[in-house]
Amino acid sequence: MQAYKDGQKKFANGEYDLAIKGFQKAAEANIEPVQTAYLIAESYRLSNRFKEAIPYYKKALDGGITNPDARFQYAYALKTTGEYTEASNQFSEFAKGQNVPQNLQERALREVEIIRIADRLRANKMEVELKDLPLNTAGAEFSPTVIGNELVFSSSKKEKIYKNNGQPMLGLYKINIASDPGNTQGNPVVFSQDIFSADANEGSPAFSPDGKTLVFARGNTGKKNGGVDVDLYMSRNVNGQWTAPAPLPINDSLAWDGSPAFSRDGKTLYFASNRAGGIGGIDIYRTNMDASGRFSRPVNMGRDINTPGDDMFPYVAEGGKLYFASDGHPGLGKLDLFSATRSQGVITVENLGLPFNSPQDDFGLVFYQNLKKGFFASNRDGGKGDDDIYYFAAPEDEDSTTVAKHNDPNDPLNPNNPNYINGKPKVVRYFLAGTVLANGETPTPIDSAVVRILPDTSDTQIAEFPTGKDGKFGKQPLEEGKSYQLLVQRKGYISKREPFSMAGRNIPPIFLTKELTDTTFNVTIRLDKLELNKTFVLENIYYDLDKYNIRPDAAAELDKLVQILKDNPTMTIELSSHTDARATDAYNMTLSQNRAESAVAYLNSKGIDADRMVAKGYGERELIVPNAKTEEEHQRNRRTEFTILSY
């Protein structure tokens, strides 16, 4: 049992390679076999080893694992190994499941569609020769960039081992590019001892056009859990010496920030981040730099580029075309390489196809000397190790000015232009419809409810629909990229707002097979009956130990109650706070009363009349779990609730 507990501890700390060793010992002893198999699979996935995760996901699923995303991750792992048919079957089965998270259900259905057009993506093949560079090792080599005649890249060569994946930690290295670039070999050396840190991962170097400024990512020092300590650093070359790296002011202390790239004029820095407020997991951002080296506020590149998945490793080529890697746009596997072209205000994103893309990760493309050759990284089958660097070159007699042997991708008559069919633009019309149900063990339709469609940012009504006897309403036309809220009201029920965003829901043109396509999104909204003495638990209202001040995360949840009270202006409530039983009864009573009063004061500061609220602390007198032992059970007892007193 100790091996299992050790594995759990390492897993929680993000030390996945050590977690696997602990869980494998537990598996040999047949301890929690189903959950152990699942956690081994998750450890492999979270350290980017999808192929190794597959048999463990299968074992966990065959054993009846109930984690809602296990089958989704299993299907995704299958896709990364090119097992498209089975991956599609698993995605479909996952989407049909009960209590499936809506965002994952939508992604699963989208993956089914992507797999369906995989043959079309594979048919998009460029006349390019690839060479696995001789400098590659059994470790990782990736994020190539060129400065002068040197190739600078990230590689796992340091003495310290990274506990996430069991490999040596990453550093920046350099090597002279051979006269035949595809034959570049030898022993790479540390790029600069002035920026070398023995106990951190350092990767993704990007140089300004004049070669005097270097921006790269550094982190995973163990000072913070996971990747939140990965930040961007800058070093400048002064009289041949690189200055001590300094963190950039655009870093987000609560996020992963990495994969930087300069614009061709050096005035804009592109980078990737999973900071709050983005569109997907990791998004691409841009920031402008002035002559004094100050940065503007980072701007998200928007929904044409960023997806609900990961979008990263931007690179701006000569001429301004943006190249990047994504697992959210239609691709062959995990990260695929894409180009983005803007013409007359319309951004066209194109999958680079074969041989650039594979079922595995393909990323970090840069050009060398011209637009016909360059380097990128991939962990595809047949390489020497983890990530390898590949050299690509178009044939010498190729008359195109780029590696893409295509006609103008913006030409409506070009069959490779996904925005047109037979020379005519593809159009999608989006609509919103739905059903209103009464909450309960057996939800029942609510007729004569009023559904008001509002913009996300105001109460200016766009449209209004009544529900029929079947509880259904709609259809309301929607705009791409816009966010909405649905205000649902019915006498005898608590009015409710439901958000709906078009972010990530637009259908990529490559999926479309006709000029006009209509798509309707259906939502289900459940209303609670307006009943005296009915109690609701406010989720995620947390306080620091022995404190009663309102934290920012608690404020965000209380703001939802503010909206409920504004939408139900006749309702009065008791707002109650409960503690666990780990202090004296008297102390807990005082603490809970103070917490309840601070929550009421917060609601009052947001415009809710104090006469509509009563603050009540119950201490430990109404425990949900009377003899709590685990921290999870104590957390269930520590809760904030509101009870309807009148309406």
Secondary structure, DSSP 4 states (H G I P E B T S, - for coil): -HHHHHHHHHHHTT-HHHHHHHHHHHHHTTSSHHHHHHHHHHHHHHTT-HHHHHHHHHHHHHTT---TTHHHHHHHHHHHTT-HHHHHHHHHHHHTSTT--HHHHHHHHHHHHHHHTHHHHHH-B---EEEE-TT--SS-EEEEEEETTEEEEEEEEEEEEPTTTSSEEEEEEEEEPPSSGGG--S--EES-GGG--TTSEEEEEEE-TTS-EEEEEEE--SSSSTTTT-EEEEEEEETTEEPPPEE-TT--TTS-EEEEEE-TTSSEEEEEE--TT-SSSBEEEEEEB-TTS-BPPPEE--TTT--SSBEEEEEEPTTS-EEEEESSSS-SSSSEEEEEEEETTEEEEEE--BTT--SS-EEEEEE-SSTTEEEEEE--TTSSSSSEEEEEE--TT--SSSS---S-TT-TT-TT-TTEETTEE-EEEEEEEEEEEE-SSS-EE--S-EEEEEETT-----EEEE--TT-EEEEEEE-TT-EEEEEEE-TTB--EEEEEE-TTTSPPGGG--SSEEEEEEEEEEEEPB--TT-EEEETT----TT--S--HHHHHHHHHHHHHHHHSTT-EEEEEEE--SSS-HHHHHHHHHHHHHHHHHHHHHTT--GGGEEEEEEETTT-SSTT--SHHHHHHHSEEEEEEEE-
